[in-house]
């Protein structure tokens, strides 16, 4: 089941997940549980058609929990491998929608207790620190098993990933890296951190040698994504000192040490 407020790419992500599982040879059913937003089921139908999977839907305004109930009975009877439930985009202060989410959660537990079930929250990577509060609030309503980050088309927006990894116990499982149906990837934390550290370090060294003090200030700002880890503060200061002195090998070695500690 996927949750989150509107506008973050949740419905698009459902379509991408359906495509991902279909390519793995799984039978997939999408459930149009967003009966609140106008044309939500129509939009989801387009993605279901693109992925070549079944969709269960009802009329706009229908009881979302009832839609989920019917879809689960259908999925069980057809022995569907994967059932993806889209829920209405909601703000945490919309009490009726949050209660609806809890109701859907109870229906799934009651009707399909034997299922291997995961609740994913979809977050916009550009929301920054606000993403942390959203995870906490939704986790209070239902147990969140994983995070899918959308609009993560580069490491420049990756600060939220480090923030979530440092403060939340909920893992980032998938990332959206584009608009296409295939643009959903399993999150690789080692590769992601390596890209941030290597990219920042190489660029910072080049800029420091060419532009001096101005580039050093830029280096400090860009490396600020690491400053949340208090134990690395000294190493970051020392790295910028090496850059100031033009000592590239020493800077590179220290950057590797920082990466290994993450």
Secondary structure as GFF3:
##gff-version 3
##sequence-region A 1 262
A	DSSP	beta_strand	2	3	.	.	.	ID=ss1
A	DSSP	alpha_helix	10	23	.	.	.	ID=ss2
A	DSSP	beta_strand	28	33	.	.	.	ID=ss3
A	DSSP	alpha_helix	40	51	.	.	.	ID=ss4
A	DSSP	beta_strand	54	56	.	.	.	ID=ss5
A	DSSP	alpha_helix	64	77	.	.	.	ID=ss6
A	DSSP	beta_strand	82	87	.	.	.	ID=ss7
A	DSSP	alpha_helix	95	111	.	.	.	ID=ss8
A	DSSP	beta_strand	120	124	.	.	.	ID=ss9
A	DSSP	three_ten_helix	125	127	.	.	.	ID=ss10
A	DSSP	alpha_helix	130	141	.	.	.	ID=ss11
A	DSSP	beta_strand	146	150	.	.	.	ID=ss12
A	DSSP	three_ten_helix	155	157	.	.	.	ID=ss13
A	DSSP	alpha_helix	159	167	.	.	.	ID=ss14
A	DSSP	beta_strand	171	176	.	.	.	ID=ss15
A	DSSP	beta_strand	184	186	.	.	.	ID=ss16
A	DSSP	alpha_helix	189	211	.	.	.	ID=ss17
A	DSSP	alpha_helix	213	222	.	.	.	ID=ss18
A	DSSP	three_ten_helix	223	226	.	.	.	ID=ss19
A	DSSP	three_ten_helix	230	232	.	.	.	ID=ss20
A	DSSP	alpha_helix	233	245	.	.	.	ID=ss21
A	DSSP	alpha_helix	248	261	.	.	.	ID=ss22
###
